[in-house]
Amino acid sequence: MELKTMILGHFLLVSLALNAGFIFKDYSKGKYNKAQHILTFKNDSLVTKPPSSKPLLTDVIDLDHGDPTMYERYWQETGDKTTVVIPGWKFTSYFSDTRNVYWFLEPEFGNAVIRLHKLVGNAVTDERYIVVGTGATQLFQAVLYAVAPRNASEPINVVSAAPFYTSYKLITDYLKSGLYKWGGDARIFENDNKPYIEVVTSPNNPDGSLRRSVVNRKQGKLIHDLAYYWPQYTSISLSPADHDIMLFTVSKTTGSWGWALVKDNEIAKKMTEFIVLSTLGVSKESQLRAAKILQVVSDSHQNKGHFEDTQPFFDHSYNLIAKRWERLRSAVKTSTLFSLPEFPHGRCSFSGRTFATQPAFAWLKCEGETDDCESFLRHGHNIITRSGKHFGDSAKYVRISVLPRDELFDQFVDRLAVINST
Ligand SMILES: Cc1ncc(COP(=O)(O)O)c(C=O)c1O
């Protein structure tokens, strides 16, 4: 009841917002200040140099997390193009768009998302609702909340085919919700005739495979997690993804923001309700920064003239990851100790290139008698990875991030080659 009051209540604030709009107009005219500073670089704390791209090379190589520091250099090279300055008076209101049920979506962010999807061609945006979230992590929870049936006698099962992204299980179960619970590997899910939610991650984290739903029963609800469906990681197919609920994030590109493209208005509203209840909206500052960076990604392809010394974002990223995979594969090939999955080639409708998926993670297998690959690499060789057992799979596998800074990646490949040669 209170929430309803809150969501509807914003309409009452429309007149207040309109007044604020007029004040903003005055700002724009220079009556109070220069509004154009909103998107320019003026803040001293932001002038501080980003962390050096040459960290100290310590003995321990930590590739456990998918921390995408590989991209840092590109953003340094774009200089002030992606810098956003936000004066203190801006964003005092909770509301971003009072005409919209999704009132915390900054229109600039929504427009940047649509523009990018249209450029890349990786997802349908027409007749879709955009729900913005603090990363795909929050949106995943919002979807569970939105699609889980109310008044069921037991929580609905959430499943995903193993190996699955570690966090699905952790997030689903951490609050011991009465609405949903983790049901494990979708391939062995047997609760016939019971409703379920299946998460389809493609390309998949951890193993990079391209996936479709596996349970395929009519009581199922599908969440497509397309966090890695971007053209530096995999070829984009001719028809844009057109699923009912699609999660996207640019946390593996630029920074931690996500959005969902949702077909059904009721589901989008319920997701909005979850985000209102959990965080009362999504930081406008983040959305504005996200919008700026997404615009620059699109500009780097569509307005190349403004990017004399910098390659278009997806070309730069594709080339960098392609080189990393080439080096990794040749280091692994020198012995029979390890193996990596092979991926089918596909023609990318965005770039025109034909290539095999080059995932953000390497799903490395210890061949032979090594049963605990994580422990072998950690205790024997000071390389920290994440064991396959956290992904519902065998400890013979480990997941390794392919996205660290250059120096760390180089050091890792060199060390792998040394292990292979001893
Ligand atoms: C498949 C997948 N989905 C979702 C997420 C979470 O994304 P975010 O960082 O935007 O919360 C990740 C992050 O690693 C991921 O790999």
The ligand as an ORCA input file, in Angstrom:
! r2SCAN-3c Opt
* xyz 0 1
  C      26.753    -13.444    -16.514
  C      26.790    -12.272    -15.602
  N      25.649    -11.694    -15.253
  C      25.636    -10.646    -14.416
  C      26.783    -10.129    -13.883
  C      26.731     -8.990    -12.927
  O      26.799     -7.787    -13.599
  P      26.935     -6.400    -12.825
  O      28.385     -6.218    -12.511
  O      26.413     -5.402    -13.818
  O      26.088     -6.469    -11.608
  C      28.007    -10.692    -14.220
  C      29.263    -10.166    -13.656
  O      30.280    -10.786    -13.663
  C      28.006    -11.804    -15.091
  O      29.140    -12.416    -15.425
*
